[in-house]
Amino acid sequence: MSGRRGHGVYDAVVVGSGPNGLAAAVELARNGRYVVVLEAEDALGGGTRSAQLTLPGYVHDVCSTIHPFGYASPFFSALPLEEHGLQWIHPPAPLAHPFDDGSAVVLERSVVETGKSLGPDAGAYRKLMGPLARDWDRLVSSLLGPPQLPRHPFALARFGLHAVRSVRGLAESLFEGDRAKGLLAGNAAHSALPMERVPSGAFGLVFATLGHAFGWPFPRGGSQKIADALASYLRSPGGEIYTGIRVSSVDEVPRTRTVLFDVTPRQLLEIAGEHFTQRYRRALERYRYGPGVFKVDFALDGPIPWKAEACERAATVHLGGTLDEISAGEAAVWRGEHPERPFVLLTQQSLFDQTRAPEGKHTVWAYCQVPNGSTFDMTERIEAQIERFAPGFRKRILAKSTRNPADLQRANANYVGGDIYGGLQDFRQLFARPVLRLTPYSTPAKGLFLCSSSTPPGGGVHGMCGYFAARAALASAPLR
Ligand SMILES: Cc1cc2nc3c(=O)[nH]c(=O)nc-3n(C[C@H](O)[C@H](O)[C@H](O)COP(=O)(O)OP(=O)(O)OC[C@H]3O[C@@H](n4cnc5c(N)ncnc54)[C@H](O)[C@@H]3O)c2cc1C
């Protein structure tokens, strides 16, 4: 770290270099503030790191990998990240969802084309998704913003009518067939909520709408490119980043008037708890974390031999079949069990990005939900789900790397018990995140802010939590 550390010259210190920490630092720097980012791990990027997890020449995304939120993010879109090395790749289709009969539903960019593979539900799908995809520009300020009065109440009301339901309630009231219900349930499963719980329907709609309105792209070369582009942009006006520095107490932070923490409430309490009111401390203690994740990365000798050829058109494939099966798997996790047939989120970027693996070889990224803190090895069950829809998959495995919740948390303290979203995203915690407060980014301690995905709008790589936290800090007295 430069000699300036400790001399009180920084306008702000950001603890943690995840997408939200970097976004906060960028917003402060482009408003003329002198900023330093302190990152605990040796590599920067938090949930946007990439690494050679299996064999030489294979690039794997350690955490996040597909970026509809990053691509749609109003903040990232406002930055010249392409000039700093970020290149988006759009696979021909955002998502495929295979079934046991050897067919697959494909979520296409076009709502109408998607409907065509949904049999009796083509019309209902068009009616549901068409207006949402068209309204996305107006919805985005509400869905990727902090809690506030909606600027486009009618567009939001139309969304809200459907969204304030569980995905089972929504799918069963609108669709007849298993294909449309399964497609929506797979999207809703990104919420890590039971399929019968509100607002799982909202997650299903948001993910599908993003697919139609923006696609589900990913960065050429890996998610690390997002972090690298943000870091490069931050350094251009003189922002600084130091890795390998874990902050355990506010007292360790270089002297400054403002600190923004890209950490979750549990760590915030440890680092700065003594500076908060008792009421705020108690509220943070009540903050809840969701299920964990078990992840496997594979190096393959060739592409996945899908039964349904359509799966080769998408980078993301949802493995779980019907709504009932996905629901049973997620419900088991919520009972503290490990489902025999877990819902598996799988990505295969190397089909569309030759930088990920040696010629003719491939990478695969897959995870499923497990109970928070679980140590159970789900590798066998994840492989069995892939094999079910792609017989012969196992024979193509050259190497694999597995991570259970404890491994995830060791590599990034924000993944408490393996929760990848910085805290449960149920109805209450989506709005009162981390606590019910007019400016959820501020704390009762002057100059201390929270900027992680434990603030609105929540998990995912979009940088909007960091951006809004920086705006709150800029509006506060200490930074003026
Ligand atoms: C397996 C997995 C798959 C995912 N898939 C996707 C996906 O495909 N698309 C998507 O949009 N999102 C995905 N996510 C979620 C996404 O990665 C997170 O929502 C996002 O990274 C949150 O960003 P953040 O900046 O709030 O926190 P993080 O990215 O978690 O960054 C926090 C940073 O702070 C550092 N830190 C923590 N404590 C300290 C300390 N005391 N001192 C210094 N530094 C500290 C950490 O090391 C880390 O670098 C996935 C996550 C995982 C784990």
The ligand as an SDF file (V2000), in Angstrom:
LIG
                    3D

 53 58  0  0  0  0  0  0  0  0999 V2000
  -21.4300  -20.2510   -6.8140 C   0  0  0  0  0  0  0  0  0  0  0  0
  -22.0050  -18.8850   -7.0860 C   0  0  0  0  0  0  0  0  0  0  0  0
  -22.7020  -18.6500   -8.2550 C   0  0  0  0  0  0  0  0  0  0  0  0
  -23.2240  -17.3890   -8.5340 C   0  0  0  0  0  0  0  0  0  0  0  0
  -23.7920  -17.1650   -9.7520 N   0  0  0  0  0  0  0  0  0  0  0  0
  -24.1640  -15.9090  -10.1070 C   0  0  0  0  0  0  0  0  0  0  0  0
  -24.4470  -15.6040  -11.4490 C   0  0  0  0  0  0  0  0  0  0  0  0
  -24.2930  -16.4430  -12.3360 O   0  0  0  0  0  0  0  0  0  0  0  0
  -24.8460  -14.3400  -11.7420 N   0  0  0  0  0  0  0  0  0  0  0  0
  -24.9390  -13.3560  -10.7900 C   0  0  0  0  0  0  0  0  0  0  0  0
  -25.3210  -12.2170  -11.1110 O   0  0  0  0  0  0  0  0  0  0  0  0
  -24.6060  -13.6250   -9.4910 N   0  0  0  0  0  0  0  0  0  0  0  0
  -24.2090  -14.8580   -9.1410 C   0  0  0  0  0  0  0  0  0  0  0  0
  -23.7670  -15.1320   -7.8720 N   0  0  0  0  0  0  0  0  0  0  0  0
  -23.9530  -14.1130   -6.8180 C   0  0  0  0  0  0  0  0  0  0  0  0
  -22.9250  -12.9910   -6.9040 C   0  0  0  0  0  0  0  0  0  0  0  0
  -21.6270  -13.5150   -7.0130 O   0  0  0  0  0  0  0  0  0  0  0  0
  -23.0410  -12.0980   -5.6660 C   0  0  0  0  0  0  0  0  0  0  0  0
  -24.3880  -11.7010   -5.4920 O   0  0  0  0  0  0  0  0  0  0  0  0
  -22.1720  -10.8670   -5.8160 C   0  0  0  0  0  0  0  0  0  0  0  0
  -20.8320  -11.2140   -6.0260 O   0  0  0  0  0  0  0  0  0  0  0  0
  -22.2900   -9.9920   -4.5770 C   0  0  0  0  0  0  0  0  0  0  0  0
  -21.3980   -8.9260   -4.7100 O   0  0  0  0  0  0  0  0  0  0  0  0
  -20.8390   -8.1450   -3.4430 P   0  0  0  0  0  0  0  0  0  0  0  0
  -19.8930   -7.1170   -3.9650 O   0  0  0  0  0  0  0  0  0  0  0  0
  -21.9700   -7.6900   -2.6050 O   0  0  0  0  0  0  0  0  0  0  0  0
  -20.0590   -9.2290   -2.5730 O   0  0  0  0  0  0  0  0  0  0  0  0
  -18.9140  -10.2540   -2.9770 P   0  0  0  0  0  0  0  0  0  0  0  0
  -18.8330  -10.4130   -4.4380 O   0  0  0  0  0  0  0  0  0  0  0  0
  -19.1430  -11.4440   -2.1560 O   0  0  0  0  0  0  0  0  0  0  0  0
  -17.5740   -9.5300   -2.5270 O   0  0  0  0  0  0  0  0  0  0  0  0
  -17.2350   -9.2800   -1.1860 C   0  0  0  0  0  0  0  0  0  0  0  0
  -15.7500   -9.0480   -1.1350 C   0  0  0  0  0  0  0  0  0  0  0  0
  -15.4020   -8.5380    0.1480 O   0  0  0  0  0  0  0  0  0  0  0  0
  -14.2360   -9.2280    0.6110 C   0  0  0  0  0  0  0  0  0  0  0  0
  -14.2410   -9.1760    2.0580 N   0  0  0  0  0  0  0  0  0  0  0  0
  -15.1180   -9.7560    2.9040 C   0  0  0  0  0  0  0  0  0  0  0  0
  -14.8050   -9.4940    4.1840 N   0  0  0  0  0  0  0  0  0  0  0  0
  -13.6870   -8.6940    4.1450 C   0  0  0  0  0  0  0  0  0  0  0  0
  -12.8800   -8.0830    5.1500 C   0  0  0  0  0  0  0  0  0  0  0  0
  -13.1470   -8.2330    6.4480 N   0  0  0  0  0  0  0  0  0  0  0  0
  -11.7950   -7.3220    4.7540 N   0  0  0  0  0  0  0  0  0  0  0  0
  -11.5220   -7.1510    3.4270 C   0  0  0  0  0  0  0  0  0  0  0  0
  -12.2610   -7.7310    2.4420 N   0  0  0  0  0  0  0  0  0  0  0  0
  -13.3440   -8.4820    2.7900 C   0  0  0  0  0  0  0  0  0  0  0  0
  -14.3880  -10.6260    0.0690 C   0  0  0  0  0  0  0  0  0  0  0  0
  -13.1720  -11.3410    0.0230 O   0  0  0  0  0  0  0  0  0  0  0  0
  -14.9450  -10.3300   -1.3260 C   0  0  0  0  0  0  0  0  0  0  0  0
  -13.9150  -10.1120   -2.2550 O   0  0  0  0  0  0  0  0  0  0  0  0
  -23.1390  -16.3480   -7.5770 C   0  0  0  0  0  0  0  0  0  0  0  0
  -22.4150  -16.5800   -6.4030 C   0  0  0  0  0  0  0  0  0  0  0  0
  -21.8290  -17.8320   -6.1740 C   0  0  0  0  0  0  0  0  0  0  0  0
  -20.9990  -18.0500   -4.9570 C   0  0  0  0  0  0  0  0  0  0  0  0
  1  2  1  0
  2  3  1  0
  2 52  2  0
  3  4  2  0
  4  5  1  0
  4 50  1  0
  5  6  2  0
  6  7  1  0
  6 13  1  0
  7  8  2  0
  7  9  1  0
  9 10  1  0
 10 11  2  0
 10 12  1  0
 12 13  2  0
 13 14  1  0
 14 15  1  0
 14 50  1  0
 15 16  1  0
 16 17  1  0
 16 18  1  0
 18 19  1  0
 18 20  1  0
 20 21  1  0
 20 22  1  0
 22 23  1  0
 23 24  1  0
 24 25  2  0
 24 26  1  0
 24 27  1  0
 27 28  1  0
 28 29  2  0
 28 30  1  0
 28 31  1  0
 31 32  1  0
 32 33  1  0
 33 34  1  0
 33 48  1  0
 34 35  1  0
 35 36  1  0
 35 46  1  0
 36 37  1  0
 36 45  1  0
 37 38  2  0
 38 39  1  0
 39 40  1  0
 39 45  2  0
 40 41  1  0
 40 42  2  0
 42 43  1  0
 43 44  2  0
 44 45  1  0
 46 47  1  0
 46 48  1  0
 48 49  1  0
 50 51  2  0
 51 52  1  0
 52 53  1  0
M  END
$$$$
